[in-house]
């Protein structure tokens, strides 16, 4: 990682039990090694500008799919490229689901391209969330209620 550009996310730590950034870091760490999952280099707390902050240092990613199409001055990709991207989306989502997580917001601007040696890889930009499915009740025998948090 030495000399490499990274992405740094920071949020003010108000001392709350729940932190969006810490939750994101936990989820990314649980997904490490999966297809399209950005590497997490460090998670912790530091003082920034005299304020306690939660910090996440992770692999720097490239443009999202929407921006990429705009940069190329087109709104479509070739059939081959579309199929290759679809295959990566599916691999990534299968890995996310295998960890008991769901993405909840699948759209082009929520998937980023990698950079350098991973420039041809698709990465989820938004962190998936935990999913807890309630067991069906006698009243609703064939349905499940999904809660997201």
GIFEN-V569872 format. One record per helix or strand of 3 or more residues. SS is the DSSP state (~ for helix, > for strand). FROM is the first residue (numbers start at 1). TO is the last residue. If there is no record, write none. Layout:
ss	from	to
SS	FROM	TO
SS	FROM	TO
//
This chain:
ss	from	to
>	6	12
~	20	31
>	40	48
>	51	59
~	65	71
~	79	98
~	108	110
>	111	113
~	116	118
>	122	124
>	129	133
>	146	148
//
